[in-house]
């Protein structure tokens, strides 16, 4: 079994009763913090510019486009919401990654399409948090760090979305593999000052959601993405800490 398959097996099989009470409590607090960050950014100039752009291209759908009164596709709603959650640096993070943008918002907004219950959303959030943090930690010794580990959002969103879409273990593995195939690699100039910083989680979270949709349709990815010498870890870490996975 590859690392990707091992992670997918855990994500597919995780039951509500297996999650410790303190993890659930912290996840609820994280959800409130991320939603608060989105609300606090509503008057930010850069956030407004991103939101106006998304409003211009967005297609109609079931998910709320924050601050507009419109309902749009989940992909479009998620792009805007993750940008607003980044805008003021009200990041909710764990030891190895700023996971909240995708871990919270992907399940919340996808629920508008899938009808997932609050409990199902929270369980998907727990899965995304766990995998995103460990993936960031596995790349601790590497060219990127902190918020620039934006690839974690692709992986977490793929698993959270796949779980809410009812994907089986095999399909979840391919969703994760697809999300890691062309993982994002941001560069420092775009992060330090321009509006592009707001897109740090938006682009990779979209990658993750699309990966889950592709896997649901039977599209396959490289299941050895985290084992192969020329795979994901070879590109994103100088000395991969695989045991964190």
Backbone as numpy.savetxt, mean C-alpha at the origin, in Angstrom:
# Nx Ny Nz CAx CAy CAz Cx Cy Cz
8.93 -23.83 -1.24 8.09 -22.63 -1.24 8.96 -21.39 -1.24
8.66 -20.45 -2.13 9.43 -19.21 -2.18 8.97 -18.26 -1.07
9.75 -17.20 -0.85 9.37 -16.22 0.17 8.02 -15.58 -0.18
7.82 -15.26 -1.45 6.55 -14.67 -1.87 5.39 -15.61 -1.56
5.55 -16.89 -1.86 4.50 -17.86 -1.58 4.25 -18.02 -0.09
5.31 -17.96 0.69 5.19 -18.07 2.15 4.40 -16.89 2.71
4.72 -15.69 2.24 4.00 -14.49 2.68 2.53 -14.58 2.28
2.28 -15.00 1.05 0.90 -15.09 0.57 0.10 -16.12 1.36
0.73 -17.22 1.73 0.04 -18.23 2.52 -0.38 -17.66 3.87
0.51 -16.89 4.48 0.17 -16.25 5.75 -0.96 -15.24 5.56
-0.87 -14.42 4.53 -1.88 -13.39 4.29 -3.25 -14.00 3.99
-3.26 -15.10 3.27 -4.52 -15.74 2.92 -5.17 -16.41 4.12
-4.33 -16.91 5.03 -4.85 -17.70 6.14 -5.05 -16.95 7.44
-4.61 -15.69 7.50 -4.72 -14.96 8.77 -6.18 -14.80 9.18
-6.47 -15.21 10.40 -7.83 -15.12 10.94 -7.90 -14.02 11.98
-9.09 -13.47 12.14 -9.31 -12.39 13.09 -8.83 -12.76 14.49
-9.14 -13.96 14.93 -8.81 -14.38 16.30 -7.31 -14.53 16.52
-6.54 -14.57 15.44 -5.08 -14.72 15.58 -4.37 -13.39 15.77
-5.09 -12.28 15.61 -4.47 -10.96 15.72 -4.56 -10.50 17.18
-3.43 -10.18 17.81 -3.46 -9.73 19.20 -4.30 -8.47 19.39
-4.90 -8.36 20.57 -5.77 -7.21 20.85 -5.02 -5.89 20.74
-3.75 -5.86 21.16 -3.03 -4.59 21.10 -2.73 -4.18 19.66
-2.57 -5.16 18.79 -2.36 -4.85 17.37 -3.64 -4.26 16.77
-4.77 -4.82 17.13 -6.04 -4.28 16.64 -6.26 -2.87 17.16
-5.93 -2.64 18.42 -6.11 -1.30 18.99 -5.21 -0.29 18.30
-3.96 -0.67 18.05 -3.03 0.23 17.37 -3.46 0.47 15.92
-4.02 -0.55 15.30 -4.48 -0.40 13.92 -5.67 0.56 13.84
-6.55 0.49 14.82 -7.67 1.44 14.85 -7.15 2.87 15.05
-6.16 3.01 15.90 -5.56 4.33 16.12 -4.87 4.82 14.86
-4.21 3.92 14.16 -3.54 4.28 12.90 -4.57 4.74 11.87
-5.68 4.06 11.82 -6.73 4.45 10.87 -7.21 5.87 11.17
-7.44 6.17 12.43 -7.88 7.51 12.80 -6.83 8.55 12.45
-5.56 8.20 12.67 -4.47 9.14 12.39 -4.36 9.44 10.90
-4.47 8.41 10.07 -4.36 8.61 8.62 -5.53 9.43 8.10
-6.73 9.10 8.54 -7.90 9.87 8.11 -7.77 11.32 8.58
-7.24 11.51 9.79 -7.01 12.87 10.28 -6.00 13.62 9.45
-4.96 12.91 8.99 -3.96 13.54 8.12 -4.55 13.97 6.80
-5.43 13.14 6.25 -6.12 13.50 5.00 -6.96 14.76 5.20
-7.72 14.78 6.29 -8.59 15.93 6.56 -7.77 17.20 6.78
-6.66 17.08 7.50 -5.83 18.25 7.81 -5.20 18.83 6.55
-5.03 18.01 5.52 -4.38 18.47 4.29 -5.34 19.12 3.31
-6.61 19.18 3.65 -7.62 19.64 2.69 -7.39 21.07 2.23
-6.72 21.89 3.06 -6.48 23.29 2.68 -5.07 23.52 2.15
-4.29 22.46 2.03 -2.91 22.60 1.54 -2.91 22.87 0.05
-2.07 23.79 -0.40 -2.05 24.18 -1.80 -1.66 23.06 -2.73
-0.58 22.34 -2.40 -0.13 21.25 -3.26 -1.17 20.14 -3.31
-1.76 19.84 -2.16 -2.81 18.82 -2.12 -3.98 19.22 -3.01
-4.31 20.49 -2.99 -5.40 20.98 -3.83 -5.10 20.83 -5.30
-3.85 21.03 -5.68 -3.48 20.90 -7.08 -3.57 19.43 -7.54
-3.11 18.54 -6.69 -3.21 17.11 -7.02 -4.67 16.69 -7.10
-5.46 17.14 -6.13 -6.88 16.78 -6.10 -7.61 17.30 -7.34
-7.30 18.52 -7.76 -7.93 19.09 -8.96 -7.56 18.28 -10.20
-6.33 17.82 -10.25 -5.90 17.02 -11.39 -6.64 15.69 -11.44
-6.71 15.03 -10.28 -7.42 13.75 -10.22 -8.89 13.94 -10.57
-9.48 15.02 -10.07 -10.89 15.32 -10.37 -11.10 15.47 -11.87
-10.10 16.00 -12.56 -10.21 16.21 -14.00 -10.17 14.93 -14.80
-9.40 13.93 -14.32 -9.29 12.70 -15.11 -10.17 11.57 -14.58
-10.66 11.69 -13.36 -11.32 10.56 -12.71 -12.60 10.15 -13.41
-12.81 8.85 -13.46 -14.06 8.31 -13.97 -15.02 8.03 -12.83
-16.29 7.99 -13.12 -17.29 7.73 -12.09 -17.12 6.32 -11.52
-17.44 6.20 -10.25 -17.31 4.91 -9.59 -17.90 4.95 -8.21
-17.58 3.97 -7.35 -18.24 3.85 -6.05 -17.54 4.53 -4.88
-16.31 5.02 -5.09 -15.51 5.51 -3.97 -15.49 7.03 -3.90
-15.48 7.61 -2.70 -15.50 9.06 -2.57 -14.17 9.71 -2.95
-14.23 10.74 -3.75 -13.06 11.56 -4.03 -13.04 12.66 -2.99
-12.14 12.55 -2.03 -12.18 13.38 -0.84 -12.28 14.87 -1.18
-13.18 15.54 -0.49 -13.29 16.98 -0.60 -14.03 17.49 -1.81
-14.61 16.59 -2.63 -15.26 17.04 -3.86 -16.74 16.71 -3.92
-17.20 15.77 -3.16 -18.58 15.33 -3.25 -18.83 14.34 -4.38
-17.78 14.00 -5.14 -17.90 13.06 -6.25 -17.61 11.64 -5.79
-18.18 10.68 -6.52 -17.82 9.28 -6.35 -17.13 8.83 -7.63
-15.95 8.25 -7.47 -15.11 7.91 -8.62 -14.61 6.47 -8.48
-13.78 6.05 -9.42 -13.21 4.71 -9.33 -12.34 4.60 -8.08
-12.19 3.39 -7.60 -11.34 3.17 -6.42 -9.92 3.64 -6.69
-9.42 3.34 -7.89 -8.05 3.74 -8.24 -7.86 5.25 -8.13
-8.82 6.00 -8.65 -8.71 7.46 -8.63 -8.87 8.01 -7.21
-9.83 7.46 -6.47 -10.03 7.90 -5.09 -8.81 7.62 -4.23
-8.19 6.48 -4.47 -7.02 6.08 -3.70 -5.82 6.95 -4.03
-5.67 7.30 -5.29 -4.56 8.17 -5.70 -4.63 9.50 -4.96
-5.83 10.09 -4.93 -5.99 11.39 -4.28 -5.84 11.30 -2.78
-6.45 10.31 -2.17 -6.42 10.21 -0.71 -5.02 9.96 -0.18
-4.25 9.11 -0.87 -2.89 8.86 -0.41 -2.02 10.11 -0.56
-2.27 10.91 -1.60 -1.52 12.16 -1.75 -1.82 13.11 -0.59
-3.08 13.22 -0.22 -3.44 14.10 0.89 -2.89 13.58 2.22
-2.81 12.28 2.37 -2.30 11.74 3.63 -0.81 11.98 3.78
-0.11 12.19 2.67 1.33 12.48 2.70 1.61 13.98 2.88
0.69 14.83 2.43 0.96 16.25 2.18 1.61 16.99 3.33
1.15 16.81 4.55 1.66 17.58 5.68 2.63 16.80 6.56
3.09 15.67 6.06 4.03 14.82 6.82 3.44 14.32 8.13
2.13 14.15 8.18 1.52 13.52 9.35 1.55 12.00 9.14
2.78 11.48 8.98 2.95 10.08 8.66 2.74 9.20 9.87
1.95 8.17 9.68 1.80 7.15 10.71 2.70 5.99 10.30
3.77 5.73 11.06 4.75 4.76 10.59 5.05 3.71 11.66
5.59 2.61 11.20 6.03 1.55 12.09 7.56 1.51 12.00
8.17 0.47 12.56 9.63 0.50 12.71 10.36 0.61 11.38
9.85 -0.01 10.33 10.55 0.01 9.04 9.61 0.44 7.92
9.04 1.61 8.03 8.24 2.11 6.91 7.07 2.96 7.34
6.71 3.89 6.47 5.55 4.75 6.69 4.35 4.06 6.02
3.84 3.06 6.67 2.90 2.12 6.05 1.48 2.65 5.95
1.11 3.59 6.79 -0.30 3.94 6.96 -1.01 4.40 5.71
-0.32 5.13 4.83 -0.98 5.69 3.65 -1.70 4.60 2.84
-1.01 3.52 2.59 -1.60 2.44 1.80 -2.32 1.41 2.67
-1.73 1.08 3.81 -2.30 0.03 4.67 -3.70 0.39 5.14
-3.93 1.67 5.40 -5.25 2.13 5.84 -6.16 2.42 4.66
-5.69 3.21 3.72 -6.58 3.76 2.69 -6.96 2.75 1.62
-6.10 1.81 1.30 -6.46 0.81 0.29 -7.67 -0.02 0.74
-7.67 -0.58 1.95 -8.85 -1.34 2.38 -10.10 -0.47 2.54
-9.93 0.74 3.09 -11.10 1.60 3.33 -11.80 1.95 2.02
-11.03 2.34 1.01 -11.63 2.78 -0.24 -12.06 1.61 -1.12
-11.33 0.52 -1.09 -11.74 -0.65 -1.87 -13.03 -1.24 -1.33
-13.30 -1.02 -0.05 -14.55 -1.53 0.54 -15.77 -0.93 -0.13
-15.63 0.24 -0.73 -16.75 0.84 -1.45 -17.13 -0.01 -2.66
-16.19 -0.79 -3.15 -16.43 -1.68 -4.29 -16.79 -3.10 -3.85
-16.08 -3.60 -2.84 -16.25 -4.99 -2.44 -17.33 -5.17 -1.37
-17.69 -4.11 -0.66 -18.64 -4.23 0.43 -18.04 -4.84 1.68
-16.71 -4.81 1.81 -16.04 -5.41 2.96 -16.48 -4.76 4.26
-16.64 -5.57 5.27 -17.02 -5.05 6.59 -15.85 -4.34 7.25
-16.14 -3.62 8.32 -15.08 -2.94 9.07 -14.04 -3.92 9.58
-14.48 -5.09 10.03 -13.54 -6.10 10.52 -12.64 -6.60 9.38
-13.21 -6.83 8.22 -12.42 -7.28 7.07 -11.42 -6.22 6.63
-11.84 -4.97 6.67 -10.92 -3.88 6.33 -9.74 -3.84 7.29
-10.04 -3.99 8.57 -8.99 -3.91 9.59 -8.01 -5.07 9.46
-8.51 -6.25 9.14 -7.63 -7.40 8.97 -6.71 -7.20 7.76
-7.26 -6.64 6.68 -6.42 -6.34 5.52 -5.37 -5.29 5.86
-5.74 -4.34 6.70 -4.80 -3.32 7.16 -3.66 -3.94 7.95
-3.98 -4.88 8.83 -2.97 -5.57 9.62 -2.00 -6.31 8.70
-2.54 -6.99 7.69 -1.70 -7.73 6.74 -0.75 -6.77 6.02
-1.29 -5.67 5.53 -0.46 -4.70 4.80 0.63 -4.12 5.70
0.28 -3.75 6.92 1.26 -3.21 7.85 2.41 -4.18 8.09
2.05 -5.42 8.35 3.07 -6.42 8.70 4.04 -6.64 7.56
3.51 -6.81 6.36 4.37 -7.12 5.22 5.17 -5.89 4.78
4.53 -4.72 4.77 5.23 -3.51 4.37 6.41 -3.23 5.30
6.18 -3.34 6.60 7.25 -3.05 7.56 8.41 -4.02 7.41
8.08 -5.29 7.23 9.15 -6.29 7.11 9.91 -6.14 5.79
9.20 -5.75 4.74 9.88 -5.55 3.45 10.82 -4.36 3.54
10.38 -3.28 4.19 11.28 -2.15 4.40 12.49 -2.55 5.22
12.27 -3.33 6.28 13.38 -3.78 7.12 14.36 -4.67 6.37
13.84 -5.49 5.48 14.72 -6.36 4.70 15.65 -5.57 3.81
15.25 -4.32 3.50 16.05 -3.44 2.63 16.74 -2.33 3.43
16.87 -2.54 4.74 17.45 -1.51 5.60 18.83 -1.08 5.12
19.63 -2.04 4.71 20.97 -1.74 4.21 20.87 -1.62 2.69
20.61 -0.40 2.23 20.41 -0.22 0.80 20.39 1.24 0.42
20.07 1.54 -0.83 20.15 2.91 -1.33 19.01 3.81 -0.87
17.92 3.23 -0.37 16.77 4.01 0.04 16.50 3.82 1.52
15.72 4.74 2.10 15.40 4.62 3.51 14.14 5.41 3.82
13.47 5.02 4.89 12.32 5.77 5.38 11.20 5.89 4.37
10.73 7.12 4.15 9.62 7.33 3.22 9.99 6.97 1.78
11.27 6.95 1.47 11.69 6.58 0.12 11.58 5.08 -0.13
11.25 4.30 0.90 10.90 2.90 0.67 9.47 2.84 0.13
9.20 3.55 -0.91 7.82 3.64 -1.38 7.32 2.33 -1.98
8.24 1.43 -2.31 7.82 0.13 -2.84 6.98 -0.66 -1.86
7.10 -0.34 -0.57 6.31 -1.09 0.41 4.81 -0.91 0.17
4.43 0.25 -0.36 3.01 0.51 -0.59 2.46 -0.38 -1.70
3.29 -0.69 -2.68 2.86 -1.58 -3.75 2.57 -2.97 -3.19
3.48 -3.46 -2.38 3.31 -4.80 -1.81 2.11 -4.86 -0.86
2.01 -3.88 0.03 0.92 -3.89 0.99 -0.43 -3.73 0.34
-0.53 -2.84 -0.64 -1.80 -2.64 -1.33 -2.20 -3.88 -2.10
-1.24 -4.57 -2.70 -1.54 -5.79 -3.45 -2.16 -6.84 -2.54
-1.58 -7.02 -1.37 -2.09 -8.04 -0.45 -3.41 -7.62 0.19
-3.51 -6.36 0.60 -4.75 -5.89 1.21 -5.90 -5.96 0.21
-5.65 -5.49 -1.00 -6.69 -5.53 -2.03 -7.05 -6.97 -2.39
-6.02 -7.80 -2.54 -6.28 -9.18 -2.89 -7.09 -9.90 -1.84
-6.80 -9.61 -0.59 -7.56 -10.22 0.50 -9.04 -9.80 0.44
-9.29 -8.51 0.23 -10.67 -8.02 0.19 -11.39 -8.48 -1.08
-10.64 -8.76 -2.11 -11.24 -9.25 -3.35 -11.48 -10.75 -3.33
-11.07 -11.41 -2.25 -11.30 -12.83 -2.10 -10.33 -13.72 -2.86
-9.14 -13.21 -3.15 -8.16 -14.02 -3.87 -7.67 -15.16 -2.98
-7.44 -16.30 -3.59 -6.86 -17.43 -2.88 -5.36 -17.26 -2.70
-4.78 -18.23 -2.02 -3.36 -18.15 -1.69 -2.49 -18.00 -2.93
-2.79 -18.77 -3.98 -1.97 -18.73 -5.19 -2.08 -17.38 -5.89
-3.31 -16.88 -5.98 -3.51 -15.59 -6.63 -2.88 -14.46 -5.82
-2.95 -14.56 -4.49 -2.30 -13.55 -3.66 -0.79 -13.54 -3.89
-0.22 -14.73 -4.05 1.22 -14.80 -4.32 1.56 -14.09 -5.62
0.75 -14.30 -6.64 1.02 -13.64 -7.92 0.76 -12.13 -7.82
-0.22 -11.72 -7.03 -0.45 -10.29 -6.83 0.79 -9.63 -6.22
1.34 -10.26 -5.18 2.54 -9.73 -4.54 3.71 -9.74 -5.52
3.86 -10.83 -6.26 4.96 -10.93 -7.22 4.86 -9.86 -8.30
3.66 -9.62 -8.79 3.46 -8.59 -9.81 3.79 -7.20 -9.26
3.43 -6.96 -7.99 3.69 -5.65 -7.40 5.18 -5.38 -7.22
5.97 -6.45 -7.12 7.41 -6.31 -6.91 8.19 -6.31 -8.22
7.52 -6.68 -9.31 8.24 -6.81 -10.59 8.82 -5.48 -11.06
8.01 -4.42 -11.04 8.49 -3.11 -11.45 8.28 -2.14 -10.29
8.82 -2.49 -9.15 8.63 -1.69 -7.95 9.22 -0.29 -8.13
8.56 0.73 -7.57 9.03 2.11 -7.74 10.33 2.38 -7.00
11.11 3.26 -7.56 12.38 3.66 -6.94 12.47 5.19 -7.01
11.94 5.90 -6.03 11.94 7.36 -6.07 13.35 7.93 -5.93
13.51 9.18 -6.36 14.80 9.85 -6.26 14.67 11.07 -5.34
15.77 11.41 -4.70 15.77 12.43 -3.65 15.25 13.80 -4.10
15.63 14.33 -5.28 15.15 15.67 -5.64 13.63 15.79 -5.66
12.95 14.76 -6.10 11.50 14.82 -6.16 10.81 14.73 -4.82
11.57 14.31 -3.81 10.99 14.12 -2.49 11.16 15.33 -1.57
12.20 16.11 -1.80 12.59 17.10 -0.81 11.76 18.39 -0.83
11.19 18.77 -1.97 10.49 20.06 -2.00 9.29 20.14 -2.94
9.37 19.61 -4.16 8.27 19.85 -5.11 6.98 19.14 -4.73
5.93 19.44 -5.47 4.64 18.77 -5.25 4.75 17.26 -5.45
5.76 16.82 -6.20 5.91 15.39 -6.47 6.02 14.56 -5.20
6.46 15.16 -4.09 6.55 14.41 -2.84 5.22 13.80 -2.45
4.12 14.51 -2.75 2.80 14.04 -2.36 2.44 12.73 -3.05
3.12 12.41 -4.13 2.80 11.22 -4.91 3.60 10.00 -4.45
4.36 10.15 -3.37 5.26 9.08 -2.91 4.52 7.77 -2.67
3.33 7.85 -2.09 2.54 6.63 -1.85 1.50 6.40 -2.93
1.10 7.46 -3.63 0.00 7.32 -4.60 0.34 6.39 -5.75
1.51 6.60 -6.35 1.89 5.77 -7.49 2.04 4.29 -7.10
2.82 3.96 -6.08 2.98 2.54 -5.74 1.72 1.88 -5.22
0.86 2.63 -4.52 -0.38 2.03 -4.04 -1.25 1.63 -5.23
-1.26 2.47 -6.26 -1.97 2.11 -7.48 -1.39 0.87 -8.15
-0.07 0.75 -8.12 0.59 -0.44 -8.66 0.09 -1.68 -7.93
-0.01 -1.60 -6.61 -0.45 -2.74 -5.83 -1.88 -3.13 -6.13
-2.76 -2.14 -6.23 -4.17 -2.44 -6.54 -4.29 -3.07 -7.92
-3.57 -2.55 -8.90 -3.61 -3.14 -10.24 -3.05 -4.56 -10.23
-2.02 -4.80 -9.43 -1.45 -6.15 -9.34 -2.48 -7.14 -8.83
-3.27 -6.73 -7.84 -4.32 -7.62 -7.34 -5.37 -7.88 -8.40
-5.74 -6.86 -9.15 -6.74 -7.04 -10.21 -6.20 -7.96 -11.31
-4.94 -7.79 -11.66 -4.32 -8.64 -12.67 -4.27 -10.09 -12.19
-3.88 -10.29 -10.95 -3.80 -11.65 -10.42 -5.18 -12.30 -10.37
-6.20 -11.50 -10.07 -7.56 -12.02 -10.05 -7.98 -12.54 -11.43
-7.42 -11.96 -12.47 -7.73 -12.37 -13.84 -6.81 -13.48 -14.34
-5.91 -13.95 -13.47 -5.03 -15.05 -13.83 -3.66 -14.66 -14.32
-3.34 -13.37 -14.30 -2.00 -12.93 -14.72 -0.98 -13.38 -13.67
0.16 -13.89 -14.13 1.17 -14.41 -13.21 2.35 -13.47 -13.08
3.03 -13.59 -11.97 4.23 -12.80 -11.70 5.37 -13.70 -11.27
6.56 -13.12 -11.03 7.74 -13.91 -10.65 7.68 -14.33 -9.18
7.28 -15.55 -8.92 7.14 -16.00 -7.54 8.48 -16.06 -6.80
9.58 -16.06 -7.54 10.90 -16.04 -6.90 11.46 -14.62 -6.79
10.57 -13.62 -6.82 11.01 -12.22 -6.81 11.88 -11.88 -5.61
11.65 -12.53 -4.46 12.41 -12.22 -3.25 13.51 -13.24 -2.97
13.67 -14.23 -3.85 14.70 -15.26 -3.69 15.80 -15.15 -4.74
15.42 -14.73 -5.92 16.36 -14.70 -7.05 17.45 -13.67 -6.82
18.67 -14.02 -7.18 19.82 -13.12 -6.98 19.65 -11.81 -7.73
18.92 -11.84 -8.83 18.68 -10.63 -9.61 17.23 -10.15 -9.45
16.62 -10.53 -8.38 15.25 -10.15 -8.11 15.14 -8.84 -7.35
14.02 -8.68 -6.66 13.72 -7.42 -5.97 14.80 -7.04 -4.96
15.17 -7.96 -4.08 16.12 -7.61 -3.02 17.50 -7.29 -3.58
17.86 -7.91 -4.69 19.13 -7.59 -5.32 19.18 -6.18 -5.84
18.01 -5.63 -6.19 17.94 -4.27 -6.72 17.78 -3.22 -5.65
17.21 -3.59 -4.49 16.87 -2.59 -3.48 17.66 -2.71 -2.18
18.56 -3.64 -2.10 19.36 -3.77 -0.88 20.77 -4.20 -1.21
21.73 -3.66 -0.46 23.12 -4.08 -0.62 23.37 -5.38 0.12
22.65 -5.61 1.19 22.79 -6.82 2.00 21.41 -7.17 2.57
20.58 -7.87 1.81 19.20 -8.12 2.21 19.09 -8.86 3.54
18.20 -8.39 4.39 17.94 -9.03 5.67 16.70 -9.92 5.50
16.90 -11.05 4.82 15.77 -11.90 4.43 15.03 -12.48 5.63
15.71 -12.63 6.75 15.05 -13.24 7.90 13.93 -12.35 8.45
13.94 -11.07 8.13 12.82 -10.21 8.54 11.54 -10.57 7.81
11.66 -11.31 6.71 10.48 -11.74 5.97 9.98 -13.10 6.43
